[in-house]
Amino acid sequence: GSGKMSTIRRPCGQLQIDASDPTKGSTYGPCKLMDFELEVAFFVGGPTNRDEPPTADNKEPIGKPLTLDEAANRIFGYVLMNDWSARDIQKWEYVPLGPFTAKNFATTISTWVVTSMALDPFRCETSAGKQGGDDLKMNDDAEELNVGKGDPTPLDYLKDPNYGSYDVNLTVSLQPSNTQKTTKVCQSNLKHMYWSSVQQLVHHSVTGCPMRAGDLLASGTISGKEQHNFGSMLELSWKGNREIILDGAEGSKEVRKFLKDGDAVIMEGWCRKEGIG
């Protein structure tokens, strides 16, 4: 890559005064628990999904749900994405609103869009393999009981006969402001996502939401089962209970639980297969 960096301002917002006593309310100040989220996002392409073309009286398209086949043909390409997160602001506001100002201050994507066609040679199974528990037994009432891994079974509109992912290696490295050295803190892979991008697009459109060319949808945090696969500082530090050791200046070590001012977050992704590239 070009090494170009985006500068992100540490956000201010409402912070809980006492985690053990929500009745004490909140105070205003800068985020203290700044975080990254390793994600992959895709751009929608093609014509808007609609029941009928716009008319003079109805200039806005009326959306209709996408089928799995339609959604697969609407995904133009993929980018790396950092869904920056202010965890302390998020903790206070997410009940009952869900994340709002904890997420709306910055989103960073990679410079290049990698088309779906370019990724086709790297199709693979997800880490789950199949969706839903595939170990079934009958109870005394002749009812099927799911005794599999407990993974959710998709409803019919999300059951994809071509279910799978892409074998995209993903890493996150941190670079403190006082050194040129970087420390790799996360090694993950897109195939760790349980729901595919096609299923995500189908579900987003199930209400009839019109999906337009250029719309961007992100995967959510991409984490595997092992600690080094975790795709955020929140997970890597286990909510601030673990220290993450980084290389610092002149052989020194830096300790992180969340991001400090001046830290650089470097996300990288690549595919590798013998005979390709």
Salt bridges, closest charged atoms under 4 A:
ASP18 OD2 - LYS24 NZ 3.01
ASP35 OD2 - ARG87 NE 2.73
GLU37 OE2 - ARG87 NH2 2.93
GLU37 OE2 - LYS103 NZ 2.64
GLU60 OE1 - ARG212 NH2 3.04
ASP83 OD2 - LYS103 NZ 3.39
ASP151 OD2 - LYS149 NZ 3.62
ASP156 OD1 - LYS159 NZ 3.37
ASP247 OD1 - LYS253 NZ 2.58
GLU254 OE1 - ARG256 NH1 3.01
ASP261 OD1 - ARG10 NE 2.72
ASP263 OD2 - ARG256 NE 2.74
